[in-house]
Amino acid sequence: MIEHNEAAFADLMAKITRDSGFRCASYKDKCLRRRIALRMRSRDLHSFAEYSGLLDLDPREYPKLLRALTINVTKFFRNWETYNAISQKVIPELWGAGDERIAVWSAGCSSGEEPYSLGVLFHQHAESCGQIGKLARVEILGTDIDDDCLGSAQRGLYGEASFSDTPAAMREKYFPQVAGLRSVIPAVKQLATFAIGDLLHGDPPATRFDLIICRNVIIYFDREAQDKLFAELHGSLREGGILVLGKVETLLGAARDLFRPISSRERIFRKA
Ligand SMILES: C[S@@+](CC[C@H](N)C(=O)[O-])C[C@H]1O[C@@H](n2cnc3c(N)ncnc32)[C@H](O)[C@@H]1O
C-alpha cells in the first residue's frame, strides 16, 4: 500500500517540477497519482519521501518517471473514423482554398504517427486531384514536451504495432519495410518538421495555422489549464481555421463560444 501523506505528495510534485520542468500542478491529480504509484510499485517503495530520495540517487529513474507521466501512446490513424472525416471534410477545403501554404500543427504529436497520418491524407488528396507537384505547400509542425519521442518522430521508423488502425493498402504504399521496420516515404516525411514545446508554458508557435490537431493531450490537464490552452489554440488558428480534438475530449465553458462544430462526433471544430 502507498501511504496517504498529502504533504509528502505535494513535496514530491514540487520536486519533479523543479528538477524536470514537468508542470505537475496543471495535470489532473488522479492521473499523476496513478502514474507515480506505478513507478513506486515497480521499485517496491511505499512512501513519497522514499521515492523522492530514489529520484536523487538513481539517474535511471527520472526518465522512466517522465515517460510514465507524459503517456506517449499513439498510432497511425488512431480512431480511423476521425481521419476519414478529416479526409472528407477538412483536407478538400484546405487544399481548394488557393495556392497558398497550408499550415498544420500537431500539438502533442508524440512519436510522429499523427502528423505523418495527416501527411498521408494530404498526399492522397493531391494525387487524386492530379496536383502532386503542389504537395510542398503543406507544412506540418509536430510539437511535444518529450524529447525522446521527437527523436523517434524525426527518424520516421516504426514497428508493425503502430499500424493496427491503418488499412493494409495504405500501409504498404506509404510505409515500406526497411530492415524489419516500416519507414515513412520521403514525399510524406518531408512535409513534417518537429520541435520541442510545452503546451502549458511558453509561447505557442508564431504561425497562424489552418488546422490544429491536438488529440489525447488536453484530457490529462486540469480544468484551468484546459481553459487556457483552448484560448491559446483559438489564437493560433487563422480566421475560420479548424481544430481537431481527441475522441473523448470536449470543449468546456468559455471554449464553447470560441469554436463551432463541423463534426461533433469526430470532435472537429471551426474557429468562430
Ligand atoms: C497520448 S499522447 C497523444 C499522441 C497523439 N496526439 C495521439 O492522439 O495519438 C500524449 C502526448 O502529449 C504529450 N504531452 C503531455 N504533456 C504535454 C505538454 N505539457 N506539452 C506538450 N506535449 C505534452 C506527451 O508527451 C505525449 O506524447
The ligand as an ORCA input file, in Angstrom:
! r2SCAN-3c Opt
* xyz 0 1
  C      -1.404     10.155    -25.502
  S      -0.194     11.011    -26.413
  C      -1.172     11.584    -27.779
  C      -0.426     11.477    -29.093
  C      -1.291     11.836    -30.305
  N      -1.745     13.188    -30.242
  C      -2.455     10.878    -30.425
  O      -3.593     11.256    -30.137
  O      -2.237      9.725    -30.819
  C       0.011     12.463    -25.417
  C       1.236     13.293    -25.795
  O       1.121     14.569    -25.179
  C       2.410     14.961    -24.774
  N       2.301     15.970    -23.720
  C       1.936     15.804    -22.423
  N       2.015     16.978    -21.776
  C       2.400     17.906    -22.692
  C       2.657     19.290    -22.628
  N       2.525     19.970    -21.478
  N       3.064     19.928    -23.756
  C       3.211     19.253    -24.919
  N       3.001     17.937    -25.036
  C       2.590     17.267    -23.941
  C       3.042     13.676    -24.289
  O       4.452     13.762    -24.259
  C       2.512     12.662    -25.312
  O       3.409     12.476    -26.364
*
